[in-house]
Amino acid sequence: MAQPPQPVGDGDDDVPYPRKPAFLKFFSMERNADNIRVPPAFVAMHGDELTYDCRLVMPNGRSWSVLLLNIASGCHFRTGWAEFVCSNDIQHGDTLVFTLVGRGIFEVKRFSVGGMCPPRRDLRIPSDGDESDEPVSPDVDTSDDYEPSSEGDTDTDHDYESNHDALEDDDHPMFTVVLSNSHIRRTLEIPILFWRKHIRMSALKDEIYFTVDSTTWLIEVDHNEHKMWIKKGWKRFKNGNGLVEGVRCIFQLVDVKEVHFYITFAR
């Protein structure tokens, strides 16, 4: 089973991920189909950690060996780069973020044009039966025993604020919920009116994704005529983010097709 690499280095394993060296590149099919240049400033600062044989790792743990060649125009990922691009279906205009997590090891995150989160396919391990347990697998016993009342719509409950139809500056619909004791002990209900307005009902049978910063959780939902709730995945999401009663959660729908929410908290 593919596993994400563990950061390695000379005693700096405790450095928080956001503080590790990183650079950003905008992918051009015309210029970068066969190679892409590492910024000279990055090479100047971190050249000692760069190796001839590098490894590029996607969020789902899959990795590619790519040679880093120092030529007249600078350091370029070359041999193996085209295979990396093809295997991950990198598109013109995508933003790629390369984070140096170990000697010659880069974690790569791709953001589509206008997207706030990595595409769902970058998070899923595609081989049959090769799913990771962390953190994208739903827990199996979160809320199977939860039975919501059948009276009224979730959107009218006092726990949910009235901005579920609001649009942010980037036109992503959102809703906000202040966690109650019931949310902590049981599960989270999703405003069914929000879902009906912004998401196709056929997606109810699909898994959905919750992303906080650079971590994504796989969620499954259930519903009746009046309400919708998280059936699997809430326990792990709640514990992983240290959620307690009173925390305000802002859910922003960043991908309608694959039902992907980006979530921030106000504590």
N, C-alpha and C positions, 0 to 999 in steps of 0.2 A: 504494500500500500504506500502510495506517495506521501511523504511527510515534508512539511515546510522545513527549511534548513534552520539550524540554531545559529544565532550570531556567534562568530568566533573572532578572536583578535588578541591583543596583548593586554589582557586585564581590563578591557573596557566593555565587557558583556553587560554591565549594569547600567550602561548609558541608555536613557529612554529612547525608544525608536525615533520620535520626531527630531532628536538632536543628532542623529547619525547623518553622515555626509550624504547629500542628495543633489541631483540636478534634474532639470526638466527639458524635454525636447518636444517640439511639434513635428509630427510625422508627415513628410511629404512623399507621396508615391513616386514622384519624378526624381527626387534627390536621394531618398533613403530606402529604396526598395532593396538595394544590395549592400548598403553600409550606412552607418550613422556615426557622426563624429562626437566624441566626448569633449565637452567644453574645455578649452585650454586652461582656464582658471581652475577648474576642478582637478585637472591633471597636475597642475603646478602645486596644489595644496595637498593632494592625496595620492601622488604618483607612487609612493612607497607601498601602498596597499593594492595597487593595480598589477595584475599578472597577465602574461601572454595568453593563457588559457583561462578565460572567465566563465562564470556560470550565471545565467539569467533565470530568475525564479518568479513565476506568476503567483498570484494569491492562492490558487488552488494547489500549490505545492509542486506542480510540474516544472521541470527545469530543462534548459538547453545549454550546451557547451558552445561558446562563441569566442573566436580568437580576437584579441585586441591587438591591432597592428599599428605601430608607430611609423607613419610615412611622412612625406614632405609636408602635407597639408595638416598634419596632426595625428592624434590617436583616434582610430576608427574601429568600431565593432564591424568585422568583415566576414570571414569564413564562419558559417553557421547562422549569420544574421538573417539571411533571406529565408531560411527554414523557420526561424523564430517568428518572422513576420507572417509567413504563410500559415503556420500551425495555429497562430492566435488570431488570424483574420484581422490584422492591424489595417485600419483604413486611413485614407488621406484625411488629414485634419485632426486625427486623434492626438491627444496629449499623453506623453509617456513620462512617468516619474521614476527615475532610477535611484534607489537608496542603497548605499554601500553598507552591507550588514556584516561582512567579513572579508578577508583577503581574497580579492577577485570574485566575490559573490555579490550580486546585485539583486534585490527584490524590485520587480517592475510592476507598476500599476498603470493601467490604461484608462483614460477618461475620454469618452466619445465627445464629439462636438456638442456643446450645450449641456453635457451631463455632469452630475456632481459626484457620481459613484462609479466604481468599476462595473462594467457590464456583468450581468449574472453569469454568463458563460465563463468569465475569468475566475469565478469563485467556485465553480463546480468541477470536480474531478470526473472526466468523461468516461473512464473505463468502467465496465459493469462491475458492480459489487465492490467498488474501490472508493467508497465515500469516507471522508475523514470524520472522526468523532468530534473534533474541535475546529472552529466553534459553529460550523454551519449545519450540524445535525440537530433536529428537534429532539428535546427530551421526550420520553415515551409516556410519562405519567403526570404531565403538568396539570391537565384540567379535564381529563376524560370523564370525571364524575361531576363536573360542573353543569348545573341545570338552571339556566337563566329563566326569569319569569317571562311570561308571554304577553304581559300587559305593556303597551306603549312601545315607542321606538327609543333606541339607545340615544339618539341625538337629542332627545328632550331631557335626559337625565342631568342632574345638577353637576355631575362630575366633569362634564364636557363643556368647554367654553364655546361661545357662539361664532368662532372664527373658522368653522370647519369648511366654509365655502370660500374663504379668503384666498387671495393669490399673492405670493411674494413678488418681488421685483422681477424674478426670472420666470414668472408665470407657472410655478409649481403649486398646485393646490395643497392645502394643509389643514390640519385640525389639531387642537390642543386638549390634553386631558391632565387634570390634577389627580394624582394617585390617591385613592382612598384605602382604607383598611381592607375592604373587600378585594381590591385589585391585588394587594400584597398577599392576602390569604388564599385567594382563588385564582382569578385570571383577569385579563383585560378585555373589555368589550370594545369593538370597533364601530363607530357610528355607521349604521346601515344606510342612512340617507347619503352620507358622503360616498360610500362605495357605489351606490346606485347612480349617483351623478357623474362620477369620474372614472369608474372601473367597470369593465364588462362583467356581467354576472357569471359567465362561464368560467371566469378565473377563480371562482370560489373553490373549485376542485384542485387548483394548482397550489404549489408551495409559493410563499411570498418571502421577501427578504427585508430584514431590518438592519440598517447599517448605522453604526455610531463611530465617528472618526474613521479608523482604518479596519475596524472589525465588523464582520457581518454574521448575522444569525438567520438560520432557516426556520420559518414559522409556518404552521398549518392552522387554518381557521375552520370553524363550523358555524352553522346558522340555523335559525328557524324562520318563521314568517315575519317576525318582528325584530329580531336581534341577531347580531353576529359577534363571535368571540374567538379568542385564541384557544385552540384545542391542544396544540403541541408547540413547545418552544418558549413559552412565557417564563417558566421557572428558570431556565438557563439564562435567558436574556435579563430577567430581573436580578438574579444573583450576580451575573457578570458585570452589571453596571451599578451595583450597590443601591438599587432603588428602594426607597422607603416611602411611607405615607407622607403626602404633602409635596412630593417632587412634581414639578410641572414638566410634562413631556410634550414636545412639539414634533408632530409627525408631518413630514413633507414628502409628497408623492413625486419622486424624481423619474420614475419609469412606469408608465401606464401599462405597456404591453406585458412586461415581466413582473409587474406589481412589486416595486422596489421603493421602500420608504427610507429616507434619511432622517435620523432622529437626534434632536438636541435636548438638553435638560436645563431647567432653571431650578436650582436647589435653594 
